[in-house]
Amino acid sequence: MDQPDYALVWQSVLEDVKKELSEANFKTWFLSTRLDAVDEKTNTATITTPNNFVSKNLQDRYLPRILSLLKKHYHSTKIEQVEFKVAGTKRNSARKTTASEFDDSTNLGHKAPTSSTTKKDRRGIILPINPKYSFSNFIVGGSNELAYTVAQAIAKEPGQRFNPLFLYGGVGLGKTHLMQAVANSIIENFPEKNVVYTSTQTYINDFLDSIRNKSASSFSEVYNNADVLVIDDIQFIAGKDKTMEEFFHTFNILHQNNKQIILSADQPPRSIPTLPDRLRSRFEWGMTVDIQSPDFETRCAIIQSKAKSQNIELEYEVVEFIATNIKNNIRELEGAINQIIVLCQVQNIKPDLDLVKNILKSSTKTPTRFTSRQIITVCCDHFGIEESDVLSARRDKEIALTRQIAMYLMRTELKMSLPKISAAVGRKDHTTAMHSIGKISKNLDEDFNLRRHVGAIRQKLYEQQ
């Protein structure tokens, strides 16, 4: 039997890690790592990281959990040790990072590139850009077509149009893929340009380190000299006054010199709390694009593309089952496919519908696990509304919205009939439910805040299971 694909094994580990960490922590410590090797003689796994800073934090904070998950997902041998290797170093230098190696230069670790720096060495500068993220493997559908078109235009003429580009949408909808696809395209076609990619959490950490280490000039040199600055999850900068002040100046310097800025967030600039007006207005200067959850056809295309890239053929009924049961998150969708592929490769079997149903038991969230009453309770808790008000005849705006969302979720998550939905909220006429469900369904396509509320409520429902 062939050796398991390290990339797929590590992807399975990362899917479990995502469930346990905040998005910011996951992106800061895990997003740019990979499983490079498993020595079955010594039962040692080698994990590559972008720098010693990440290696040290993974060892200090997450090593026991990493080891546990590797044992869970790597079936060929029992892994007993984990070594961390910084990208670009020789294999025989892979070892556990010691505190003595964690000096100020490692902390900051981001010197501006010289003219002799190779394109490969320059890929991202701060955090590595995944070369697998490209326009060619980005699945385009109605939910992301505008974002894709704008991103391609920027890649052809960075700094000339749509500057800044601000992408927003929920977790796992492809923002990072698209941002890195732009960066990869620019690196390929404009090798002289200095592309800087980072997460907001890393930017904040670097800024605080530069203050502690009195190395502000080195920090500014990295970001202010970028030809293309790509920052993920910019919403995390809100409320951090000194960091926002520094980024305000960086933004102005780059924008005035026609340097491309690409930002992403989980919400539009106007909805980010405690974000100063001067930053909000700058974020909205260029092009602000909403990436929505993929529709059914797009989900099917993503599944088929992912399976094809791993030389796995899925029958269409299998594709339909996965697309029907995992609706809102591309990352979750890909994670499910990876689970299927890993199991099939390890056991050398073909994925049929029964097997996939069994694998995805934990992912498909069968609706019978909660009730209509629980939906009402979670909706009321979310909006701070009394349940008695939702069940009453009151039509106050917030009460009516809470009631409508509850009915919508009863229909979409529990597949309840209209008469039963109406009865659940104290109504006799099923046309009330029909009207409410139709209204929410229609407005979800246009109202970002409504999508955010519905998504948050749905997540709370499943988290309590």
Secondary structure, DSSP 8 states (H G I E B T S, - for coil): -----HHHHHHHHHHHHHHHS-HHHHHHHTTT-EEEEEETTTTEEEEEESSHHHHHHIIIIIHHHHHHHHHHH--SS---EEEEEETTS-GGG-----GGG--HHHHH------TT--TTTTSBTTS---TT--STT----TTTHHHHHHHHHHHHSTTTSS-SEEEE-STTSSHHHHHHHHHHHHHHH-TTS-EEEEEHHHHHHHHHHHHHTT-HHHHHHHHHT-SEEEEE-GGGGTT-HHHHHHHHHHHHHHHHTT-EEEEEESS-GGGSTT--HHHHHHHTSSEEEE-----HHHHHHHHHHHHHHTT----HHHHHHHHHH--S-HHHHHHHHHHHHHHHHHHT----HHHHHHHTHHHH--GGGS-HHHHHHHHHHHHT--HHHHTSS---HHHHHHHHHHHHHHHHHH---HHHHHHHTT-S-HHHHHHHHHHHHHHHTT-HHHHHHHHHHHHHHHHT-
